[in-house]
């Protein structure tokens, strides 16, 4: 299984929920939507997919529930994570956080 950008997010999401693939490649995956909100150049747009900013009310729980990193303990599929240090939309911290979990 493989995907890049949103496909990388979906790859990360799926390997955390289903252990049916022999291998995966996640390219520029958003693994932590809260981290993405804080570090990405597109953070303002992210809040429209939720009830608003993660800093308002209990919105943070929604950001955490939709983040693949929340389900890292269930990730058993061997995964190659590819990223670019110059990517301002999906910062390299996304790949690092998934790799170290």
C-alpha positions as CSV (number, residue, x, y, z in Angstrom):
1,X,0.0,0.0,0.0
2,X,1.3,3.4,-0.8
3,X,0.3,7.1,-1.0
4,X,1.7,10.6,-1.0
5,X,0.4,13.7,0.7
6,X,-3.3,13.0,1.5
7,X,-2.5,9.4,0.4
8,X,0.3,9.4,2.9
9,X,-2.2,10.4,5.6
10,X,-4.5,7.6,4.4
11,X,-1.7,5.1,4.4
12,X,-0.8,6.0,8.0
13,X,-4.4,5.8,9.0
14,X,-5.0,2.4,7.4
15,X,-1.9,0.7,8.8
16,X,-3.0,1.9,12.2
17,X,-6.4,0.3,11.8
18,X,-5.8,-2.8,9.7
19,X,-2.9,-5.2,9.7
20,X,-3.5,-6.8,6.3
21,X,-0.6,-5.4,4.2
22,X,2.8,-6.9,3.8
23,X,4.5,-3.4,3.4
24,X,3.6,0.2,3.1
25,X,5.2,3.5,1.9
26,X,3.8,6.8,3.3
27,X,5.0,9.8,1.4
28,X,4.8,13.2,3.2
29,X,2.2,11.7,5.6
30,X,0.2,14.0,8.0
31,X,0.4,11.8,11.1
32,X,-0.5,14.3,13.8
33,X,-3.2,16.8,12.8
34,X,-2.6,18.9,15.9
35,X,1.1,19.2,15.0
36,X,0.1,20.0,11.5
37,X,-2.1,22.8,12.8
38,X,0.8,24.3,14.7
39,X,3.6,23.9,12.2
40,X,2.2,23.9,8.7
41,X,1.7,26.9,6.4
42,X,-1.9,25.8,5.8
43,X,-2.9,25.6,9.4
44,X,-5.8,28.1,9.3
45,X,-7.6,26.0,6.7
46,X,-7.3,22.9,8.8
47,X,-9.7,24.3,11.4
48,X,-12.5,24.3,8.9
49,X,-12.5,20.5,8.8
50,X,-13.2,20.5,12.5
51,X,-15.4,22.6,14.8
52,X,-12.6,25.2,15.0
53,X,-9.2,25.7,16.5
54,X,-7.9,22.9,18.7
55,X,-7.4,25.6,21.4
56,X,-11.1,26.2,21.8
57,X,-13.3,24.1,24.0
58,X,-12.8,20.4,23.7
59,X,-11.9,20.5,20.0
60,X,-8.4,19.0,20.6
61,X,-10.0,15.6,21.2
62,X,-11.3,15.7,17.6
63,X,-7.9,16.6,16.3
64,X,-6.4,13.7,18.3
65,X,-9.0,11.2,17.2
66,X,-8.4,11.9,13.5
67,X,-4.6,11.7,13.8
68,X,-3.0,8.4,12.7
69,X,-0.3,8.8,15.4
70,X,-3.0,8.2,18.0
71,X,-3.1,4.6,16.7
72,X,0.6,4.1,16.4
73,X,0.6,1.2,18.8
74,X,-1.5,-0.8,16.3
75,X,0.9,-0.1,13.4
76,X,2.6,-3.4,12.6
77,X,3.1,-3.1,8.9
78,X,6.7,-2.4,7.8
79,X,6.6,1.1,6.5
80,X,8.9,3.3,4.5
81,X,8.3,6.9,5.4
82,X,9.5,9.4,2.7
83,X,9.6,13.2,3.3
84,X,11.3,16.4,2.2
85,X,12.9,18.9,4.6
86,X,11.7,21.8,2.4
87,X,8.0,20.9,2.6
88,X,6.2,23.8,4.3
89,X,2.8,22.2,3.9
90,X,3.6,18.9,5.6
91,X,6.6,19.4,7.9
92,X,9.2,16.7,8.3
93,X,8.2,16.4,11.9
94,X,5.2,14.5,10.8
95,X,7.4,11.7,9.4
96,X,9.7,11.8,12.4
97,X,6.9,11.4,14.9
98,X,5.5,8.4,13.1
99,X,9.0,6.8,12.8
100,X,9.8,7.2,16.5
101,X,6.6,5.7,17.8
